[in-house]
Amino acid sequence: MSKARSSLLRSGLIHLALITYTLIALFPVFLTLVNSLKARNAIFREPLALPTPKTFSLVGYETVLAQGDFLGYFQNSLIVTVVSIALVLLFGAMAAFALSEYRFRGNMLMGLYLALGIMIPIRLGTVAILQGMVATGLVNTRTALILVYTAQGLPLAIFILSEFMRTVSDDLKNAGRIDGLSEYAIFFRLVLPLVRPAMATVAVFTMIPIWNDLWFPLILAPGEATKTITLGAQMFIGQYVTNWNAVLSALSLAILPVLVLYVIFSRQLIRGITSGAVK
């Protein structure tokens, strides 16, 4: 009985800690969404209160859609994020397959070199990156952002995927070779379907910093035609006056794709994280 009570108490404390952490993490999102639906005065008077018939207002969303090209900013963010994630998954999976499947001189050193990319922030190379983009004429283009974000996401993708690919059965791959499959066919038809949870995990971990990034869009693509959604939201923040209705509404719209992605890939994400924990 004492062991059962102790186990029950431990489980209760763990769930309490997880619930507390979840509430703390969701509180800023809740605050942003709620205040985006209120009038300006109500935001400052009662920031924690829910919208009422008197305080409810969509002026922030109307301002966001009327001023600037918000749909264009949204499209730029979507294109940059989707293309970057696709390139990170493709090249990261191929590099992880090569490191985990083939033994060659410098294999371990190559893996260590790629892992260093996780520890060293890419922003330290901002000056060199900007010089390179200026020299190649890629400033104020979505291509510049895609290249930077792909380089930023590859180290973590390779690190995660290589660990998963080492668990794929060698017998399965050898059977494919006996049947005459090429290495590309083995990679795309046999290996990738078995590491889908890891791919979903990498996609989510890659998307969030790309979608929320303000640094590189501000430096590499500040033009009106290439602004991302986070950079576009800055137009409502002034030196003396800030349109908080518009800012909160823009941030609320920016949150939606992340929530949709999590809902779609939540099972794969949890499966990938727990599989990595078991390993």
HUGI-V974571 format. One record per residue. N is the residue number from 1. RES is the residue in one small letter. PHI is phi as a letter, one per 40 degrees, with the letter a starting at -180 (none if undefined). Layout:
BEGIN
n = [N;N]
res = [RES;RES]
phi = [PHI;PHI]
END
This chain:
BEGIN
n = [1;2;3;4;5;6;7;8;9;10;11;12;13;14;15;16;17;18;19;20;21;22;23;24;25;26;27;28;29;30;31;32;33;34;35;36;37;38;39;40;41;42;43;44;45;46;47;48;49;50;51;52;53;54;55;56;57;58;59;60;61;62;63;64;65;66;67;68;69;70;71;72;73;74;75;76;77;78;79;80;81;82;83;84;85;86;87;88;89;90;91;92;93;94;95;96;97;98;99;100;101;102;103;104;105;106;107;108;109;110;111;112;113;114;115;116;117;118;119;120;121;122;123;124;125;126;127;128;129;130;131;132;133;134;135;136;137;138;139;140;141;142;143;144;145;146;147;148;149;150;151;152;153;154;155;156;157;158;159;160;161;162;163;164;165;166;167;168;169;170;171;172;173;174;175;176;177;178;179;180;181;182;183;184;185;186;187;188;189;190;191;192;193;194;195;196;197;198;199;200;201;202;203;204;205;206;207;208;209;210;211;212;213;214;215;216;217;218;219;220;221;222;223;224;225;226;227;228;229;230;231;232;233;234;235;236;237;238;239;240;241;242;243;244;245;246;247;248;249;250;251;252;253;254;255;256;257;258;259;260;261;262;263;264;265;266;267;268;269;270;271;272;273;274;275;276;277;278;279]
res = [m;s;k;a;r;s;s;l;l;r;s;g;l;i;h;l;a;l;i;t;y;t;l;i;a;l;f;p;v;f;l;t;l;v;n;s;l;k;a;r;n;a;i;f;r;e;p;l;a;l;p;t;p;k;t;f;s;l;v;g;y;e;t;v;l;a;q;g;d;f;l;g;y;f;q;n;s;l;i;v;t;v;v;s;i;a;l;v;l;l;f;g;a;m;a;a;f;a;l;s;e;y;r;f;r;g;n;m;l;m;g;l;y;l;a;l;g;i;m;i;p;i;r;l;g;t;v;a;i;l;q;g;m;v;a;t;g;l;v;n;t;r;t;a;l;i;l;v;y;t;a;q;g;l;p;l;a;i;f;i;l;s;e;f;m;r;t;v;s;d;d;l;k;n;a;g;r;i;d;g;l;s;e;y;a;i;f;f;r;l;v;l;p;l;v;r;p;a;m;a;t;v;a;v;f;t;m;i;p;i;w;n;d;l;w;f;p;l;i;l;a;p;g;e;a;t;k;t;i;t;l;g;a;q;m;f;i;g;q;y;v;t;n;w;n;a;v;l;s;a;l;s;l;a;i;l;p;v;l;v;l;y;v;i;f;s;r;q;l;i;r;g;i;t;s;g;a;v;k]
phi = [none;c;c;c;c;c;c;c;c;c;c;c;c;c;c;c;c;c;c;c;c;c;c;c;c;c;d;c;c;d;c;c;c;c;c;c;b;b;c;d;c;c;c;c;c;b;c;c;c;c;c;b;d;c;c;c;a;b;c;c;c;c;c;c;c;c;c;g;b;c;c;c;c;c;c;c;c;c;c;c;c;c;c;c;c;c;c;c;c;c;c;c;c;c;c;c;c;c;c;c;c;b;b;a;c;g;d;c;c;c;c;c;c;c;c;c;c;c;c;c;c;c;c;c;b;d;c;c;c;c;c;c;c;c;c;c;g;b;c;g;b;c;c;d;c;c;c;c;c;c;c;c;c;c;d;c;c;c;c;c;c;c;c;c;c;c;c;c;d;c;c;c;c;c;c;c;c;c;c;g;c;c;c;c;c;c;c;c;c;b;c;d;c;c;b;d;d;c;c;c;c;c;c;c;c;c;c;d;c;c;c;c;c;b;c;c;d;c;c;c;a;c;c;c;c;b;c;c;c;c;c;c;c;c;c;c;b;b;c;b;b;b;c;c;d;c;c;c;c;c;c;c;c;c;c;d;c;c;c;c;c;c;c;c;b;c;c;c;c;c;c;c;c;c;c;c;c;c;c]
END
